[in-house]
Structure formats: structure tokens, C-alpha cells
Amino acid sequence: MYDYVIVGAGSAGSVLAARLTEDPDVKVCLIEAGPADSSENVHVPAAFGKLFRTRLDWDFDTHDEPHLDGRRVYLPRGRVLGGSSSINAMIYIRGNRADYDSWGQPGWSYDELLPYFIRAEDNERGASEYHGVGGPLSVSDSRSRNPMSTAFVEAALQAGFSANDDFNGADQDGFGMYQVTQRDGKRCSAAVAYLHPAMSRPNLTVETNVRVHRVTFEGDRATGVIGSRLDDELVIRAEREVILAAGAYNSPQLLQLSGIGPAEMLRALDVPVVLDQPLVGQNLQDHPHVMLVFAHSQPISLLAAGDPKYVQEYVEHGTGPLSSNIGEAGGFFRSGAAPAAPDLQFLAGPVMFADGGLGTPTDHAISYGACLLTPRSRGSVTIASNDPTGKVKIVHNYYQDDADLRAMVDGVRAGMEIARQRALGPYTERQISPPDSDSDADLRAHVRRATQTMYHPTGTCAMGAVVDAELRVRGVRGLRVVDASVMPTVIRGNTNAPTIAIAEKASDLIRGLTAPTRSAVAVGSA
């Protein structure tokens, strides 16, 4: 018996486990389906692509995407301590003020959430109005220093875009180098930042390699979970709450397997209905991404990262190609629709990045492209059977709304314009799989066949629909969801830092603590 049972030791679950066990009188069990984060490829930043489709990856795919010519899109998600923060590109982005203010949820405006971003942060640039030091999460400048990344930023400025040296400051628009969640050149996942320092606490139990099957109920109250490790069944009870922190695909799956979802579908799958909630698994959003890849003859891409001299540099100094997060540079800008805030984000990496990260680099290359930050299209996550080990059916419905496709065409055009600039000349000798032409029709066709995910699924247990503003599942007791699935709309940018901030705030909501002020957490926010 525990006070709290947390399902999922990812970006949110690691934070919750660490914060809740600060009270020595509270007993917490944190359950992770995958193993410990002991693989070297987790901690060496440039190696994260080697984790795809391994035992540390849930290895999801979309169902046939109706607006991508029926293609299926590979969807990696972390299945390891740290979750997707252990296999992601480590880009530290909070999103835009407009994102949080538009949610319309009490307590979740930008000004109310900013103190939690600051409390979490240990930024090597120091404390400021927008940044904190002393928090668990290390945020640093890139140590890779690849000339292609700086050339990309120079080319964007030559193409007429503005410069920005802090995408998490007063303004988001412009191009520059990304800050990353790294500590001394190594990945600083949520597990590294939050969970490992708390593992020695006697009131925290961490169960790895346990697949949770469903939440148990007595009447309308959640009482614990049932799961398995190999063939052994485990029943773990929660005195106060069960907290799902399993992510935008797995949290709605667990709710549905537990009898919370569309009643008609659940009955058809022989799942006993606890609560008829047709919005569970709906509202799925993601950032579709189209990469432009240019091969060249300069031997400076990450294809050379395994050279002994670079290995030695990394071991001795934590710098060089092996410290690269791949997406080193980028920027935010607005499509021809002229929105009130950026709706497109560029990411650029000094490597041949193809086939959603599953392709093998064969040439020195630079890869960059735009992702759509404000999709209007909506997808869904639904169970296909009552077998808890089965994978869910995921349909993102990318470009269901034609406005999304039009914006992505603007993004591809902007990328082609950047490629024509002087600064990128040495690195754009040959384009791999280019559009057939720059006509609208050919660019639309190119977007459909080249779109991959930017790995940012959200929205499937949204505030105001499935959960309330304190992240409690509406209609039952003793059950919360705390992860990216609670975002009503996806934020403008990478979702790891916002998920950590959501969990920081949720830990205060659960403990009944007063929200911190910005000034109180700017310095020494451990």
C-alpha cells in the first residue's frame, strides 16, 4: 500500500516522484514499463538515434494516414527511466505566452506557469527575469560547435529573418542556437535531473519492467493498479491517488483499458464501463515536420563523430560531435497566413537525417526543415482490443485541415530560400529527394510524402475535457493524469520542458502548496 502510485517514469513521472517524496511521511510507488536508464546511448547526446526501435522504445506507428497518401509514420517514445526525455533531442523550449493564455484554464496562464519553468531550471547563463539557477534540470548552450549549424543561422539572417539568442525570453521569433538539457555535455533527462537524486529515499519505491494493465476501482474511486512483470501479476494499491504519467499515447490507453472512455466502444471490446467519457483519446495533436537534406563534400558532419579524436575530446572535455543534440540550431517564424505568433519552427542538424531518424547516414550532409506549431487537424488514440499488451491505434490525421498543409508549404519554401543563401553554399551541393518543382501542387505532394513527426504528441486527456484544472479525471475520484496529454492545445515548440513544468505545478496541486512567485524561484530554486 502506497499513498501515491505513479504510472510512467518519464518527464512528468520523474518530477512527481521526486517532489512528492520530499515529504518523508508520504510513500510513493513509481512504475516504469521499461528498464533503468543505464545504456550508454542514453547519456551520450549524439547517440539517441541508436535507441530507436530498441527495447527502450515503445516503437509506435500511426495507422494509415489518410492525408499522407496512406503512409504510416514512425512514432518513437521512451520506454525507460526518464521516458522520452531519455531518447529525445534535448532541445529546451517552453513555448509561447499565447499558448498557455489560450488554454483558458484557471491557474495555467503563462504568468502562472513561468515560476515553475524557473523553479525547474539550472541555466548555465545565470538567473534573469526569465531564467533560474539551482533547479534540478540543467540547461546549457551547445558544446558541439559544428560550423554547419552556425552557417544555417547566418543563412537564415541573410534570407531576411531576425536573430534571437534566447527563444525562452521576451520574444520567440527569430533564428539562433538552441539551448539543450545537458549537464557537462551529457544528457540531463528527467530521470537524471529529478529521479536519481531521490532514489535513495526510503519512501520512494521504483518498479521497472512492469507493464500496467489497468487502474482498479471500488465504485468510482481509483484504488491502485494491476500489472505484470514477465508472467508475474502485481497488484499495487494507492491510499490517496493513482497518477497516470504515461504520455499522450499510453495514458488514454490505460484509461480506456480501465473502463473510462467511449462506452459503446468499451462494451464492444468487453471492457467493463466505469465511466462513459467519449473524449478520452480524442484531440490528439502533433507537430508534423518536413526535412530538407543536402549532401556535400565537407567532412564535418556527425558521420565523423566516431573518429577516435572526437571520442577522446568527448571523454576528456564533454565537447565535440558526440555532445551534439542533432537539432543544434533553428528558429521560429510566421507563415503567409500572418498569425499573431509563430506557427512554424525550424530545426537544423549537421547530419543526414532521413526516414524519421531510421535512415542510415551515407554522406556528409546538413538536414533542416520546418514543423507546424499550430495544427488545426486532430487525431485520436483508441485501444483495438482489451489485451493490455496490445498497441493502440493511433491516427494523427496530419493535414486533415488544408490550412495546415498550406502553412507547411510556406515552411518548405522558406527552407529552400535559406538554402540559396551564401552562408550555406558549401553545404548544399546536392539535395536528397527534392520536391519536383516549386509549384504549389508539387510542394503539396512533397509535404505529403516527406512528412514525419517532430515527436510531440499531446492533447488526448485534455484539461477542460477529460481532466479538470487540477488534472483530476472528471467523473471519478482518486485519479489524475499528469503528462503532455493534458494540454488542450499543443504548445509552440518542443514539449519536454513544458511537460516538466506541468508536473512541477501538479506536484504543488497534489500537496496543496501555494504556487511560487517568479522572484522567489529565480535563484537557488532546488
Secondary structure, DSSP 8 states (H G I E B T S, - for coil): -EEEEEE--SHHHHHHHHHHTTSTT--EEEE-SS--S--HHHHSGGGGGGGTTSTTB--EE----TTTTT---EE--B-STTGGGGTS--B-----HHHHHHH--TT-SHHHHHHHHHHHEEETT---SS--BSSSEEEEE-S---HHHHHHHHHHHHTT--B-S-TTSS---EEEE-EESEETTEE--HIIIIIHHHTT-TTEEEE-S-EEEEEEEETTEEEEEEEEETTEEEEEEEEEEEEE-SHHHHHHHHHHHTTEE-HHHHHHTT---SEE-TTTT-SBB--EEEEEEEE-S-S-SGGGTTSHHHHHHHHHHS-SGGG--S--EEEEE--TT--SS--EEEEEESS---GGGTS---S-EEEEEEEESS----BEEE-SSS-TTS--EEE--TTSSHHHHHHHHHHHHHHHHHHTSGGGGGG-SEEES--S-SSHHHHHHHHHHH-EE-S--B-TT-BTTTB-TT-BBTTSBSEEE-SGGG-SS--SS-SHHHHHHHHHHHHHHHHT-----HHHHSBS--
